[in-house]
């Protein structure tokens, strides 16, 4: 078995809003392009906080995600791709 080394980092953000307001914002899909860099567009029930059973279609740009990769992200992604390409050991 190959040893896999994983590194973690933490980012803290102070949000000066009450939790219910933040939750409503992040679950209202029309706001996703404002805070998620890979979200290109959203369609469906997007004008209110998502409810169980609603259909939402999100278009994402993986190229955009990779443009913001850090060296650590790149190394982790390449290691996972290499491990996945070999299949189970």
N, C-alpha and C positions, 0 to 999 in steps of 0.2 A: 504494500500500500504506500502511496506517495504522501508525504507530509504536505499539508496545505496550511499556509500561514495566512491568517486573516488579520487585518488591521482595522481598527475602528476609530472613528472620530466623532465628536459631538459638537453640534452647533446650537447655541441657545439664542432665542429671540424673545424679547419682551414685547408683548402685545397689550396695548392699553385699552382693551375692550372686555366686556364680560363674556365668559365662555359660551353662553347660548348665542350671542351675536356672532362670535367667531365661527361657531359650528354652522349657523345658518349661511354665513358667507362662503365657507369652504364646501358646503354641500349644495349650494346653488350653482349649477353647472355653467351658467353664463359667465360666472366670475373666474372660471378655471384659466382661461388664457391670460388673465391679469396676474396670476401668481404661479402658474405652472409653466415653465419655459418650453416644454415639449408640446403643449396643447396648441394645435392649430385652429381647431374649431369644435363646436359641440352642437348637437341637434337633438330634437325631441323635447322632453319636459325639462326645460332649462331655466325657466323664469322664476323658480321657487326652490326651496330646499327639496332635494330628491326624496321621494316617498317610495316605500316598498312596492315593488312590482312595476314601477315606471321604467320605460325604455329610454336610454340616453346613449347617443352615439358620439364617441370622442375620436377625432382625428388627431394623431400625434405625429411628430417629426422625430424619427430616431436619429437622423442626421443632426438635428438641432441638439438633441441630448448629447451626442458624442462630441459636438463642438464645445460643450461645457465640461467635458470630462477632465478631472484632475489626473495627474500621473498615477496616483493611487487607484482611482477608478479604472483607468486603462489597464493597469497591471492585474487587478482583480477580475476584470471582464475577460481579459485574454487567458488568464489561468482557468477560469470557469469554462470558457469556450473550448480550450484544449482538453480539459477533463471530460466535458460532455461529448466531444468528438471521438474519444476513445471508447466510450460506453462503459458499462459496469465492469469492474475488475473482479 
